[in-house]
Amino acid sequence: MCRSIKTLRPPATPDVTEDDIRAAALQYVRKVSGFRAPAAHNREVFEQAVDAVTAATHDLLAGLHIRGRSGGNGGGGDGTAQALGASGNSSSARTGK
């Protein structure tokens, strides 16, 4: 569907940044909505969708456990949760959710 969205989980991408996650969320919302840039009357809902997809991506990456990787999180994971912040949901602080 969105060929420009790259895989963000380790080991495919070892150093995922907030910008990487937000860019993937933006590409997803653009594809689903059919708008590259929304009109002014759609801008708020467009940005809310990008924020929600960014938060969901943080949650997904923080919860993944990758086989064969020793983890820093003690649960057999790969330490992604630590790399993204304690809750893996740093975008929530910006949006107030």
N, C-alpha and C positions, 0 to 999 in steps of 0.2 A: 504494500500500500504506500508507505512513505519511504522510498528508497534512500532519501537523504538523511534519515534518522539512523544513527549508528548505534551499535550495541554498547551499552554503558556498564554492564557488569564485568567485574574481574573474572578471569584474566584477560578477556578480550580488550578491555580498556582499564589499565591498572590505576590511572590517576584521573578519576572523574571529578570535574569541578561543578560548582553551582551553575556556571555559564553553560556547560555541556548539557546539564539537565534541563535548564530553562529553554535552551535552543531546541532540544528535542520536543519539549512540550509545545513550544510555539509552532514547530513544523506540523505536529499532530493536529493542533487546533486549526491551523490554516487549511490543512487537507480536509478535515471533517466539515468545516464551515464553508469551504469553497472561496474564502476571502484571503487574499494575501495581506491586505490592510483593510480593516473594517471601516465603514462609514462612521461618522461621529455618533450617530444614534445607536450603533452596535458596539462601540469601543469598550464600554464598561463591562458588558457581558462577555466580550471576547477576552479581555484581560482577566476577568474572574475565572474563565475556563482555563487559561494558561496557568494561573496560580494553582487551580485545583489539580491539573495534570502534573504540574511540578511537584506538588505535595504528594500525590499518589506515587510518583516515580521515586521520590525519597523513601517513602514507606516500603515500596517494593524492593528497592536495592538494599535497604537496611535489614529487611527480613530474609533475604536470600541466603541460603547455605550452600556453598559450592563444595562439591565432593573433592577430596584429595588435597584440600588446602588447609594448612594449620591456621587457626584463627586467633585473632586478638580478642574476640568476644566470648571465648569460652564455650560457645555453643556449637562448635564445629564449623562456624562461618568463616568468612574471609576477612573480617575487620572492616567491612564496608560501613557498618553502622558508626564506627568511630571516625571514619574518614568524612562522613556526612554530618557529624554532630551527634550528640547523645541521643536525640529522639529521631534523627533522620528526617526531620520535618522543619528545617530552618525557614522555609518560605512561609510557614504559618504565622510566624511572628510578624512578618511584614504585612500580611493581609488581615491580621486580627482574628483569624479562625483557630 
